[in-house]
Amino acid sequence: MELEQINWSAAAVELADEHRRTGTPQARRALAAVSSLRGRFSDDFTVATASATAAIQLEPLDPIHRVRDALVRLRFGDIDGALERLDALHEGVADLPLVLVVKALAIARRGEPRTARNIADRALQVDARHVGAKFLHTETNLTATTKGGLDKLAELPKGAAYDAAWADLLAKLSIVRPGDHKAVAQHLERGVISKGSRADTLARTVITWSGATAKELAGAAEAQLPGSRAEQLALGLLTHKLGGEPATAVAVLRALFSRAPDRPAVRRALVAALTRLAVEEAGAEKYSAALRAVQICIELEPHEAVHHQNRAALFTLLGEHESALDAWAELDRHHYRLALLGKLDAASARRYGAPHRMFSQAARLAARTASSGTAGIFILEERKEGSNTERELAVNQEGIDRDPEQLRQWLHHTRAALVFGFAALGTSRDRVLLAPPTPAVAEARAEGLCALTQSLAVLVPDEGRRLADKLTARFRAAAANAPMRYTVAKPDAEVLGVHRHVLETYAELALLCLRWEPDPSRRAVFDEVLDTVRAVAPLFDEHVLTATLAEDRDGTPTALGFLAQVIRVVLEIRERELVLDPIQRKRIGGVLTSSLRVSLVERRAVEAKADLSKHEIEGLVDQLDLARKDDPESARLEYWAAHLLMVGDFLDEAVEAIARFHEIAKGEHPLASRIERVQEVLDEKKQHGKGKQRVGGAGPIANADDRDVAQREAELEAQPTSMQLYTELCHTLALADRWRDAHAWAGRALARCLTPAGQVRARELSLELLGLEILGAKDPGAMASYIAGARASAVPALEKIDSGDSEAALEYVRGLSLLAADRRKEAQRAFALALERCTRGIYLAVLRPLAQDVETAVLEAAKKDVDNALADGRFRDAFERIAERMSTVARPEPYLLELARSQLSALLPTIGTGDAPIGPPPIHVDAAWRLDLAKALELRDVPARIRALAALAGRVHEASARDAAGLVRKLDDLDEQLALAAALDESTKRAAAGDYTGALTHLGDLGPAGDRSARVLRQRSIVLLRLEQFDDADAEIAKLAVLPEPLAREFAARYPGLKFRQQIASASALVRNKEFAHARTLLATLVPAAADQEVELAYCRGYCAAAEGYRAHADGDRSAARTLLFEALGFVESRLGEARTLKHERLLELYTKLEADIGLVEGGGA
């Protein structure tokens, strides 16, 4: 039998089963052999590589499996992977002729025929008769030259055994050396291959096709079986022939594809030609033409990420900034979807991370531009020392202040690149968590990685959030049950690469923390930097830092040296090699976060000068208290604490801060003269009066880590994406005239509420606050009334403000107020004016819909009122609000759905009470469907009324159709649940009365809903057990076991025990009725699941045999009685030890009775 005819998958399954059953070395070796050969014949790369890996794991000392693994990689085009595996072989194995031939073949495939020839020559030196080496040596010799050398073919062996090798060689020569086409054909005619053989046919076909025209090759490809190797070969030759003419190739292949659109190979060939055409057009700077070609590729192969990447690159080259950003974002989304579908192997993860690294580098360090100065968050500064010029990395403060989004771009793309770098390391704990020495380190690193994954949701909101959840579970699983380690293996190249990326990121974060001055008004950016430092810190390894510094002394300037210097200064380390304990690593992270927080406070204090309010001073000092927790030894922190406390007249605390400064500062500290000035002012203030005491507060830069801030801020810590909490907090701060605080929190809402609805609401809040601040400056009372919910009462104040040159935010607030006053046309004009004057793109999504159609805003406001009324149980108010709106709006159709929804809400509380639900009043609308509405409202059956209203909503308002259908489904579900509840109630009553047949009847006609209800399935199985219909009960439990409810899982786990007890009870009843044969049959089917059940089963079997034996003895059959009693004794004795342990009195009593009665039976007693 030929190897191609073997079903390798079936053979692997059968041998795997044998290996599990026997565990013999022979079974293991057979399974390994089949597994590695399976990879050779599988068309699935994943299956092939997994089979080869399994063979290596089964037989790690047999090199043939590693060679076959390399062949699998080579077969699927992974040349580097094949060579990597061959190079990893032991020296003695690597010099074997077979290994050398495979390596030469891989090198030849890589396009290096001369190197491949030398390797094949080495194989021949080891074994001069090795056929594979001979043919490969000749092939590479001829490929390395353009003409001549065909006389070497005469040296090769001939015969049927070599037909395949000859066919392969002659076919290749006809393609790579078209000038020798005739000579190759002559060799074939001389009979080097057996005439009429499969190899002969193949060689002749290839030789013919290699000399064919493009049109002939297209026809030949079309004539082959779809998906066959012959089709692939013909298309490959066609592509090769037209390789220098991409436009012609596209035309030919597009014509072929139009005739055979269902052929994947033709589609792939066309896409490859289009991609080559796009490359040629882009090289000629014809970007639009290249983009058109790439777009066709995307339409043909929407699943291929490379086309999305090409499109993004072309938009970038075209200079279309917004389109380029959208295209790169779409590439990320495509990558994330592939990862969610399971394509998250090492190569894929690295590919997904590549665009993030590109954007990270673009934001990190960019060139100086004439229009906007130096872009990028870092710059290279030159420093001259004599004749030497040194360059070092520095923070681009001006650039970050000008465009803080650059910093956010660097942060989130760097975090995403790190995440994918770690994901590429697989699931091995030592790799993905960088060989953690202790369980605590493993957990800290896993949690750091989990924090980093949140950037995926920032970059791609929906898919990113789901992928972050998936990776979070993966990282935490890697940290579970981590052991203590006392030695650490040297990391491989991939792990070391991730280590270095972590190091570079941590060093640059350290540079930011110590040299950057955060803008207090951009609090969200500061928070993100702080979160990133905390996430990356546990991943830092000082050993890798030392090694990296030794290697990169003359490389591109980095922040690694700066980080090393910081570590040595902070920890006062003088030894050459850095070795840190966990406390020291924590201290470094604390110094960085503390310094960043102090810089934030310092900048606010310097910018505000004397304009700081008492409340804001308290907030700033609160920040310094937090910083002190991270670094209690910062003299700079204590200086600013003393300064702010002195300015705020908190004199006692200022004295304490000065004392801490002097305790920490050593020698001539740069801030010593300034602290003395603070002391002088403090002394003056003390002479004039008593100081104040802080009562706690929240400044504009309050942090989520602050546990002493106001209640709403604490709630936001637990619910960081709650827009309701952000709105309440911002309004409260606005009422307290703390606008800086309010705007800062609104900015945090924008950064954290990432769902589409959350983003719109956050932008509405931010825009509203801007308008309210303007209104508050003119009329604080009107602003307060607006915030309190009486928007219409702000209209008179707004009418006093001229709209001729007002800002967009104020016009937005004006529009909302007019809308509340039901002055819709004026509101729409205000919204249009706001849209016209809007200068920030983030607010366009809020203003554009309002400016185009104010009815939408009216509907949303009405929905909010209705929702509030329904939540409070004020159903009549909800109906009246809907009726009022439907009678006055221009388009009442959307309100029909709200009417149906409100009626359903009114129905639910009355179920089972006998009370009639509140219904809507008569509603008058000027619409063609008004009669249908009246008929629906007249229906006395409330569920029918809801259905009629939902049907009408779906019919007259297309946008409501989907939600209306969902409402009807909810009503159907409610009807089903009510029917189920009634049936269960009646069934339970019948079962309690002993009528199990009647109880089962009431559960029989519940349809698919009954099969989805855990309560129904549970009741059915219980009743069926009582009726001794055990197979039917098993069928019900099989349905129950797949349901997700806890009730289903809990009862499915208990069911085997319930069934066992019921079967025991049934068997006991049979024994009591003297139906011993039926009892034996039933007992033989029982499967105990626990030790006590095994004892109970032994007792029942013994009891059945004993009862039958006593009856035989009573009938005078002493022989049968003796046999049965001994059988009973055997059952009992088999579990006697367990019975004594479990104190099973009945079995012990039966054993004692049998011991005595057997003697009587043998002795002839009665």
N, C-alpha and C positions, 0 to 999 in steps of 0.2 A: 504493500500500500504506500502511495506517495504521501509525504508529510502534509501537503496541501489539503488532502481529503479527510484528515483527522479533525474531529470536533474537539478542539483543544479546550474550550470552555467546559464542556461536559466532562472531559478527562480530568481537568483540574478539580472540579467539584467532587467527582467520585474519589479521587486520590486524597483530597483534603478530608473527606469523611472517613476514609480508611486510616489516615494519619491520626485523626482525633480518636478513633476507636481503639487502635492498636498501639500507637506511639512507638512503633519499631523503627530502627535506623533505616531499614529497607524502604518503608513507607515514606519516611522523611526524604530520602534521596530521590525516590521516584517522583514525589510531589515537587521537589525543587527542579528536577529535570524538565518536567512538563510545564511548570510555571515559566521557566526561562525560555523554553521553546514557544510557548504561547505568545510571547511578545513578538516573535518573528512573524507570526501569521495573523495577528490582530490588526484591524484597520482603525482601531481607536487608540490614539496616543496615550491617553490616561490609563486605559486597561493594560496596554503593552508595558509601559514603564512601571506600573504597580505590580505586574506579574514578575518582571525582572527583579524588582526590589524585594519581593516576597521570596524569590529563589535565593537571593543573596543572604537574606535573614535566616533562611532554613539551613543553608550550607555556606557559611561565611568563609570557609577555608578552601572551597573549590573555585579556582579562578575562572573556570569556563562560564560561570554565571555572570561574572563581572564583564567578561568579553561580550557575552550575548547582550548585556545591558547596553554596552557601547554600540553594538550593532543596531539595537532598537533605536537609539538616539540618532544614529547615522541614517537609518531608514526613513525617519520622519524629518530629516533635515537639520537636526540639532548637532551640527558638526562640532561646535565648541564643547557641548556636553559630552559627546563621544570621546573627544581627545582628553578632556579632563579626567574621565574615568580610566582611560588607558594609561595616562601619565601617573595615576595613583596606584597602579599595580606594582607589586614587589619587583625588585630588580631582576630576580631570576625568572619571573614570569614574563616581564616586559620584553625580554629578549627572545622569547619563543617565536618561531616563524609565523604561527597563526596570528599572534598579537601584532607582530610587525606588519603583516599584510593588512590587517584591519586598520592599523594606524596610517599606513601608506595610502589606503583607500580614502580615509578621511581627509588627509592632507591633499590628495588629488582633487577631492570634491571641493576643497577650499580654494582651488585654483593655483596650487603650487606644485606643478608636475615635476620640477627638478628635485625638490625636496622629497617628494613622494618616491621618485626613482631611486634616490639614495637609500631610503628606508627599505624599499623592496630589494635592493641590492644586498643590504645587510641580512635580510631574511634568506636570500639565496646562499650567502656565505655560511649561514648556519645549516641550511638544508638545501643543497643544490637541486634536489628533485622535487621541491615543493611547487606544485602546478600553479596554485594561485599566485605565488610570488613571481613565477616566470611570466604569466600573462600580464600581471600588473606592471612588472618591470618593462616589458615590451610596450604596453600601452602608454606609460608615462614617458618613455623614451621618445615615442613617435609624437605624443602630444606636445612635448617640449620643443619640437622642431616643426618647421612649416613644410618641409619637403624632404624627400629621400628617407632612407632607413627602412623601407618596406622589406628589404631582404632579411631583416631580423624575424619576420613572420615564419620563415622556413625553419627556424630553430625550435619552434613551439611544437609540442606533441599533438598528434592527430588521432582521431578515433571517436566512436560514439560517446565515450565517457567525457570527451572534451567539447561536445557540440555546444553546450550552453556558454562555455567560456569563449569559444570562437565567435558565436553569434553576438555576444556582448561586445567583443573587441572590434569586429568588423563594422557593427552598427555605429559604434562611437567614432571610428575613423572616418566613416562616410559623412559624419556630421561635422567633426572638428577639422577635417582636412579635405574640403570639397574638391581641391585640385587633384587628389588621388582617387577620385570616385571610380574611374575606369579600372585602375589597378586593384582596388578593393573588390570590385565586381569580378575581376579575373580570378582572384584567390577563391572566391565563392564558387565559381564555375569549376575550379580544379578539384572540388570535392573535399575541402577541408572540413565541411559539415556534411553529415549523412543526408543524402538526397531524400526529399519528401518528409523529413522530420519536422517537428514543431519548431526547433531552433532554426532550421533552414528557411522555413516560411517566414519566421520573424525577421531574420537577417535580410532576406530579399525585399520584404516590405519596407523596412527602414531605409535600405539603400535606394529603393525606388522613390520613396517619399523625400529623401534628402536632395534629390535632383529635381523635384517637382516644382511647379510654379505656385505662387500664393493661392491662386484660384483653385488649382488642383488639390492643394493641401486642405483648403476649406471644404471642398467637396468630400475629400477622404475623411475628414473629421466628422462631417455630418452623416457619413455612411456607417460609422462605427456605433456600437451599442452605447447608449448613454451611461456614463460612469465607468466605462471600461478603460484599461490601461492603454489600449490602442487609440482611443479618443484623446487621452491626455498626451500621448506621444505625437499624434498628428497636430494637435494644437500647439504643443511645445515647439515643433519644427516650424510651424507657421509663424509663431511669435519670434523665433530665432531668425527666420528669413527676413522679417520686416522690422527687425530690431532697430535699425538705423533710420527708419521712416515712421515715427509714431503716428502721424496724421493718417498715413496710408493704412497702417495696422488697425487704427480705430475704425476707419471706413469699412475695411474687409470684415473685421470681427463684428461690427454693428450690423452689417448685412446678414452675417451668419446667425447672430443672436435674434434678429427679427424673424428668421426662419425656424429657429430652435430655441424659443424663449425659456423652455423648461429644463434646459441642460445646465446644471451648475458649473461644469467645467468650461463651457463656452462663456458663461457670465464672468467667471473668474478671469479668463483670458482677456475679455473685453475690459474689465476693470483694471487689469495690469497695464494694458495698452493706454487706457485713459490716464492712468497715473503717470506713465512715462511722458505722455503728451503734456500733462500739467507741469511736470518738472522742466520740460523743454521750454514751454511758454513762460514759466516763471523765470528761467534763466535768461530769457530775452526781455525780461521786465514787462511782459504782457500779462499782468496779474489778473485782469478781468477774464481773459480767455482761460487762464489756468483755473480760475475759480469756477467757471462754468463746467469744465471737465471734472473737477472734484465734486461738484454738486451732483453730477450724473452718477458718479461713483457712490455717493451717499444714498441716492435713490435706489441703486442696484444692490448695495450691500449696507443697509442702515446699521447692521450690527458690528461692523468693522470700525474700531476706534481710530485707526490710522487715517481714515478719510476725514473724520471730524477734526483730527489734529491738523491735517493739511489745510482744511478750510480756515481754521483759526490762524494758522501761520500766514495764509494769503491775505486775510483781512488785516493782519498786523502789518504786512508789507505794503498794503494799499493805503495805510495810514488812517483807516476808518476805525477810530478808537472805540466807539460804543459797540459797533458790530463785532470788533475783535474781542472785546471783553465778553460779549454774549456768546461768541463762538467758543472761547476758552471755557466759559462756565458750562456750556453744553457738553464739551468734552469731559469735564469733571463729572457731570451728571451721568453721562454714558458710562464712564469708568465705575462710578459708584453702583450703578444698576448691575453691571457685570459682577461686581464683588458681591452684591446682595444675592445674585443668582448662584453664587458658589465659586466663581472664578477668582480665587484669591491665593493662587500659588505664588511662589517667590518671584518668578519673572513678571507675573501680572502686577503684583504689588509694587515692584520697582517701577514698572511702566506707569502705574497710576500716580506714583509719587513724583515722576519726572516733571510734569507741568507745574506742580507746586514748588519744586526746587527752582525752576526757572523764574517764576514770579517772585519767589523769595529773594533770589539773587538780584533781580531787576530792582526791587525796592530797597535792597540792602546798600548797594553801592552803585551809583550811576554817574554819568559824566556831567560836567557843568554845561548848562545851556544858556544861550545869550538872553533868552526872555525871562527865565525863572530862576536863574542862579543854579546852584548845585542841587540836583535831585538825589534822592536816596537818604536813608537815615544815618548812614556813616559816610565819612569822607577820609581821604588819605592826606595827612598833613606832612609836609616836609620840614625837617629840622637839620640845620647845618652845624656840624661840629668840626671846625677847621676845614679841611678839604673834603671831608666826608659828608654826604647827604643821606640822612636816614628818613625813611617814611614810616609813619605809624597810623593806626586806625583811630579815628576820633568821632565823637557824636556830632551830627549835623543839626545843631539846635535850631538854626534858622530855617532849615528845610522842614523839620518836623513841625515847627510852629506854623509855617506857611501851609503845609499839607499833612495834617496828622493821619490822613487815610493811608499815606505811604507806610507809616509805622504799623497800622492795623494790617495792611497787606503783608508786610514782612512777618508779623507775628503769626497770623493765621495760616499763611502758606508754609512757613517754616514748621509750625506745629503739625500741619497735615503731612508734610514731607517726612517728618520724624515718625509719625504714626505708621505710614506705609513702609518706611524703612524697617520698623520693628515687625510689622506684619509679614514682611518678606523673610524674616528669620524663622518662620514656622510657628509651631506650638510647643516646641521643647523648652522647658523652663530655663535651662542653662543658657539657651541662645536668646530667647525673647526677653528674658529679664537680666541678661548679661551676667550669668553665673552669680546669683545673689548669695552672699556668705551666710546669712541668717534668715529665718522666717520673717522677721520684722522688715528687713531690707527688701525681701521679695514682695511683701505686701505694699510697702511704700512705693516701690517702682511700678507695681501694677496700678496702684491708684494714681500715680503721676501720669502714666500712659492713658488711663481712663479720662483724666482731666484734659489731656491733649486732644483726645478724640472729639471733644465738643467743638473744635474748630471746623470739623467736617460739616456740622449742622449750620455753622455760620456761612460757610462757602456755598453749600448746596442744601438749602433748608430741609426739604422733605427726605430725599434719599440719604443725605448726609446724616440726618438724625437717626434713621434706621440703621445705617452702617455703623454709626458710633455705638449704638446699643449692641450690635453684633460683636464688634471688636472689644467693647468693654467686658462682655461675658467671656470672651476668649482670653483676655489678659488676666482677668481675675481667676479664671480656671487654672492658668499657668502658675499662679502664686499659691494655689491651695495646697496644703500639706507640704510646704517647702521644708527641707531638712536643714540642719546645721552643716556647714562645709568648713573644713579646716585647710583644704588645699584647693586652688583654683587652676583649672587647665588654661593653657594659652589660647586666646580666642582665635578663630579662623579669620580669613580675610574679610568675609562678609560681616561678621560680628564686629570686627575691628573698624570697618567702614562706618557702621552705625555708631559705635563708640565715638569716633572722631566727629561725626555730625553733631552728636550730643555735646561734645566738648566745645566745638566752635559756637554752637548756639548759646551754651551756658556762659562762655567767655564774653560773647557780645551782649548778652543780657546783663552781665556784671558791669560792662562798660556803660550801658544805659543807666543802670541803677546808681552808679557812682558819678557819672558825668552829665546826665540829662536832667533838665529842669522841667518837670511836667507842668502843663497848663491846667490850673485848677478848674477852668471852665470846660475842659475836655476830660471830665472825670472818667468816662467809660474807657478811654484809651489807657489811662493809668491803671485802672482795675485789671485790664487784660494783660498788661505787662506784669503786674504783680502775680496774677494767676499763673502766667507762664513760668515765671521764676520758680514758683512753688512746685509746679508740675515737673520741671526739668531737673531741679536740684537733686532728687533722689537717684537720678540716672547717672549722675556725675561719678567718674572713677579717676582718682588722682594718679594711679599707676599709668593709665593710658596717657594722661597729660604729660607726665615726665618723659615717656617714650616718644610722644609726638613732638615735643619741644626739641629733643635731641635730633630728630630727623629733619625738622623744618627750619633750621637756623637761617638758611639763605633763601627761603621761599617768599611767596607773596605775604605782605604784612597782614597779620591776624591779631585777634585780641587774646590769644592763648598766653603770650608772655605777660600781658597785663593781669590776667586771672591768676597766674602763678605768683606774680609779685604781690597781689592782694592777699592771697592765702598765706604767704610767708610773713607779710607785715601784720596781718590780723592775728595770726596764731603764733607769731614770733618764732618761726621755724628757721633754723640756720643750716640744718643738714641738707646735703645735696639732693637726696631723694625724698619726695613727699610721701609720707605715710600717715593717713588721718584715721582717727577713730570716729564712730557715729556722732559723738558729741561735737567734735570739731567740724564735721561736715554740716551739722545742723547750725553751728555758729556761723559758718560762712554764709549759708542761705539767709540767716537772720540779719546779718550785717547788710546784705544786699537789699532785702526788702525794707529794712529800717531806714537805710540811707535814701532810698527812693521816696519813702513817705515823708521824711524830713525835707527833702528837696521840694516836694509838693507844697508843704506848709511854708517853707522859706519863700518860695516864689509868690505865694499869695500874700504873705506878710509884707514883702518888699513892694509889690505892685499896689497894695491897698494903702500903704503908708499909715496915715492917721484915720482912714475911713472905715476901719474895722468896727463892727458893732460888738456889743458885749456878747450877744449870743454866738456870733461868728467866731469870736476869740475862744469861747468855750469849745466850739467844734474843732478848731485848730489844735487846741491843747489836748482834746480827746484823741486826735490823730497821733500826737506825740506820745500819749500814753500807750497807744497801740504799738508804735514804733519801739518804745522802751521794752515791751514784752519780747520783741524780736532781738533787740540788741541793748542790753542794760548798761553797756560800757561806751556809749557814744557821747563825747563831750560836745559835739556840734548839736546834738539833740537837746542836751541840757541847756545850752546857750539859748536856743530858740524857745524852749519852754520857759526859761527865766524871763526872756524878753516879752513874750506874749502875756505871761501871767502878770508881769509888772504893768504892761499897757492896760490890761483889764482890771487892775487894782486888786488882784488876788495875791496880796502881799506875802502872806504866810507860805503859800505854795511856791512863790517866786524865790523866797529865801531857801527853801528846800532844794529847788532846782539849782541854785547857785552853789549850794553845798555839795551837791552831787557832781557838778562840773569840776570843782576843785579836787574832789576825791578821784575823779577819773583822769583829768588832765595831768600830763607829766611834762616837766621841763617848761620850755618856752612855747606855750601853745599859741597858735595864730589868733585864737579868739580871746586870749587873756585880757587884752586891753578893752575889748568890747564888753566883756562880762564885768569888768571894773566900772565901766560907764553905767551899765544896768544897775550895779550895786549902788552907785551914787544917786541915781534917780530914785531907786527904791528907798534909800535912806531919807531923801527929801519927802517922799510921799508918806512915810511912816510918821514923820514929824507933824504932818498936817492932818492926819486922821487915821481911822482904823480901816483896815482892808476888808474886802468882800470874800464871800465863800462861793465856790462854784456849785451850781445846782444841777449841772449836767445839761447837755444840749446837743444839737446836731448842726454843724456848719455846712457850708455848701459842698464840702468834700467828704461828707460822712461815708463811711465804708461799711459794706455788708458784714464785715467781721466785727464791728463795734457792737458789743452786747448791751451798751448803756444808752443807745439812741432811742428815739420815740417808738411807740408800740407798732405803728405801721411799718417802720423800717425793719423791725424785728420780724414782722409777718412776711415782708418781702424777702427776707433771708430764707424763710421756709418755702415761699412761693415766688421765686424770682421772675416768673413770666406772667404774673397776674396783672393784667392791665387795669382791672378794677382798683387794686391796691395802689398802683402807680398814680391813677387819676385822683384817688382820695388824698394821697400824700401830697401831690403837687398842688392840689386846690388848697389844702391846709396850709402849705408853705406860702402860697400866694396871699392868702388871707392874713398871714403874719408878716407880709411885706418882705418875705425872704425870696425874692425873685431869682437870685443866683442859685439858691438851693433848688428851687422848683425846676429851673431849666436844666440843672445838672442831673436831677432824677429823671426828667423827660428824656435826656440823652441816654441814660442807662436803659430806659425802657426801649428805645430804638435799638440798642445794642443787644438786648436780651430777648425781646419778644420777636421771634424769628418766623412764626407762621405768617402766611399771607394776611390773615385777618388781624393778627397781632401787629404787624408792621403798619397796616393802614390805621389802626386805632392809635398806635404810638405816634404816628405822624400827625394825626388829628389833634392829639393832646399837645404836642410840641407847638403846632401852629396856633392852637387856641391860647396857649400860655403867652405867646408873643403878643397876640391881640389883646388879651386881658391886661397885660402889663401896661400897654398904651392906654387902655380904658381906665385902669386904676389910677394912673397919673392924672387923668382929667376928672374922674368922678369915682372915688373909692366905694361909695355906697352902691352905685350901679354895678360895679365889678363884683361886690360881695353878693348882691341879689342874684346876679347871673350864676355865680358858683353855687349858691344855695338852691338853684333849680328854677328860679323865676326868671328865665331868660327874657321873656317878653317885657319884664319891668325895666330892662336895660335899654329899651328902644328910645325913650325920651332923651336919655343922656347921649346916646349914639347919634341922634338927630342933630344935636348941637355941635357935633364934630363934622367939619366939612369933609366930604369925600373926594374933593378935587385932587388933593395930593396925599391922601392917606395911604398907609402901607397895606400890603396884601393881607397881613394877619388881622388887622383891625377890620377890614372889609369882610373877612371870613367870620369874625365874631358878630359883625353887624348882620350878615346874612342869616346866621343861626338864630339870632334874636328876633329878626323879622319873621322868620319861619315859625318860631314859637308863637308869635302874635298872629299867625295865619295870614300874613301879607306876603304871599308867595311870589308875585311878580317882582316886587321890590327886592325880595330875598335873592331871586335869581339874578337880578341886575348886580347886586352886591357881590355875589359869587363870581359873576363874569368879570367884574372889575378886579377882584382878588386874583383871578387866574391871569388876567392881563398884566398885573403888576408883580406877579410872583417871580422871584429871582433865584430861588433854590429848587432844584429838580425834584427833591424828595417830596415836596408838597404838591406836585402836579397831580399825583394819583388821587389826592384828596379833593382838589379843587375842580379838576376837569369834569367828573361826573355831575357835580353840583351845578356847574356853570351850564352844562348841556341840558340837564333835566332835573329841576328842583323837586319834582314829584317823588323821585327816589328818596330824597331826604325826608319828605313828609311821611312816606311809607315807613322808613326806618324809625322815625320818631314815634309814629303810632304803634309800631311793633314793640318798641321799648315800653311804652305806656301799658300796652296789653300784657306784656310779659310780667311787669311789676304787679298788675292787678291779679293775674292768674296765680302768681307766686304767693300773694296774700290771701287767696281764696275769694277775691272780690269779682266773682264771675259776672254779676250784673253790670259793674262798672266797665269791665272789658267789653261786653256786648254793646253797651251804650257808646263807648269810644269808637268801636268799629262802625256802628250805624251812623254816627255823626260824620266820620270821615268818608264813608261810602256815599253819603248824600251830598258832599261838598266837593270832592276831588274830581279832576277831569277824567281820570282813569281808575274806576273803582274795582277793576278786575282782580288786581293782586290781593285785595282785602278778602276775597272769597275764601282763600286758603286760611287766612287768619280766623275767619268766622268758623270754619270747620274745625280748626285746631282748638279754638276756645270751647266749642261745644263738646269736643272729646274730653277736654280738661274738666269741664263741668260734670260730665257723666261719671268719671272715675270715682269720686268720693261717695257717690250714691249707690254703687254696686253692693248688693246684699243688704241694704238698709230698708228698702221699700219706699224710699223718698224719691220724688220726681226731680230730675235735674233741672236747673234754671236754663231757660231757652232765650234766644235773642228776641228783641222786639221787632215789629214790622219795619222793614227797611225800604226806603224809596230811592230808586236809582233811575236815571234817565239813560237806559241802555236797552239794546235789543233783547237781552236775556232776562229782563226784569220779571217776566211771567214765570220763567223757570225758577228764579230765585224765590218768588212767592210760593210756588208749589212745594219747593224743598222746605221752606220754613213752616208750612202748614202741616207737614208730616208729624203725626203724634208719636210714632216710634222713633226714639232718639238715635239709635244706631243707623236706621234708614235715613234719617235727616242728615247725619254726618256724611254718609255715603253719597247722598244726592248733592250736597254742597261741594264735596271733594271732586265728584265727577264734573260738576259745572265749572269749578275752578280750573281743572285740567283742560276742559274744552274751550273756554273763552280766553284763557291766559296761558300761552305755550310755556312761558318760563316757570309756571307753577305746576306743570304736568307731572314732573318727576316727584316733587314733594307731595303732591296730591295722591299719587299712587302709593307713596310711602305711608301716608296717613291711612289709606284704605287697608294697607297691609297690617298696620298696627291694630286697626279695628278687627280685621280677620283674626289676628293673633289673640286679641282680647276675647273674641267669641270662642275661639278654640280653648283658651284657658278656662273660661267659664264652663264650657261643656265638659272639659276634663275634670274640673273641680267637682261638678255635680255627679259625674260618673264615679269618681273616686269616693265621694261621700256615701253614695248608695252602696257601692261595693264593700266599703268598710263595714257598713251596718249589716249587710248580708253575711259577711264573714264572721262578724262577732256573734251572729245568731246561729252559726254553724252551717249556713247555706253556702257552701263553697262553689257549687255549680252556678247558683244565681249570682254570686259575687264575680265569677269569671265572665258570665254573660254580659254584665254591665260594662265590662272593660273590652269587649270584643269588637265593637264597631266605631272605634275612635279614629281610624284612618292613620295617615302619616304623622299627625300630631301626637297620637298615642305612642308611636314608635320613637318619638323624639323627647318624650317626657320621662324623666328619671323616676318620678313618683308613680306613674302608671306602670312602667316596666317593673319597678320594685313590687308593687301590689300584685301584678300578674304572676311574677315568679313565686311570691309567697303562697298565693292561692293554688298555683299549679303544684307546688310542693305538697300542700295539704291534700290535694287530689291525687297525689302519687304519680303525676305525669312529669317524671323527671327530665326526659328528653326535651319536652316543650319548655320546661323551666330553664334548662340550659340555653335554649335558643333565645329566650327573653334576656338572659344575663349577657349573652354575646352582644346583643344590641345595647344593653346598658353600659357595658364596659368601655365602649368607644365614646361615650358622652363626656364632656369636660367638667360637669358639675361635681363638686365635692361629695354630694349625696350619692351620685353614681359610683364614684371611686370607692367610697366607704362601704356601700352595700355590696359591690362586686368583690371586695376583699373579704367580707363576712360570709358571702354566699356559700363557699365550699363547706364551711362548718355547719351552716343551717341545713344544707342539703344532706350532709352526713347524718346529722341528728334525726332528720325526718326519715331517711332511709333506715336507720337503726330502729326507729319507732315502728315503721311499717313492717320490717322483718320480725320484730318482737310480736307484733299483732298476728302475723302469719304463724309463728311458732305456737302462740296461745291457741290458735284455731286449728292446730295440728296439721297445717299445710307446710310440711317440712321441706318438700322439694322446691316449692316456690320461694320459701325463705332462704334456702341454700343458694338458689340462683341469684336472688337479690344481693345476698351478702358477698357473693363472689365478685360482684361488680363494684363494690365499695372501695374507694381510694382514700385512706386516711391522710390528713395533712399535718398532723401533730402527734406527739408521743401519747397524749391522753386519748386521742382517737384510735390509735393503734391498739391500746389496751382495751378500749371499749369494743372495738371490732373483734378482738380475740375472745372477749367474754361472750359476745353475742353468738359467734360461731360455735364456741364451746357449749353455750347454753342450748343452741339449736340441736347440736349433735347429742347432748346429754338427754334432752327431752325426748328425742326420737329413740334413743337407747332405752330409756325407762319405759316407753310405750312398747318397744319390742320385748322387753323383759316381762311386761304385764301380759303380752300376748303369748308368752311361753317360748319365744325365740331367744334362748340364752346366748347363742353364738353371735347373732346380729347385735344383741344388746352389748355383749362384751366388746365387739369391734367398735360400735358407736361410742361407748363410754371411753375407750382408749383414744379414739379420735378427739373426743371432747377434751380429754386430759392433755393431749398434745397441743391443742389450741391454747389452753390455759397456761401450760408450762412455758410456752414460747414467749409469753409476756409477764411471767411471774415476777421477775426482778423489778420491772417498771411499775407493776401493780403495787408492789410493796413500797416503792419510793413515792408513788402518787397516792398511796392509801386507798386503792380501789377495793372497797370492802366486798362488793358483790363478787368480783373475780376471785378474791381470796376465799370467800365462803364456798363458792362453787368448787374451787380446788380441794378444799378440805372435804367436802361432801363426796367428790369423785374418788378421792383416795380411799375413803371408807367404803363407798358403794361398790367399787370395782372388786374389792376383796370379797364382799358378800356375793356378788354375781359369780366370781370364780369358785367360791365355796358352796354355792347353791342356795344361799339365803335369799329371802324375799326382799 
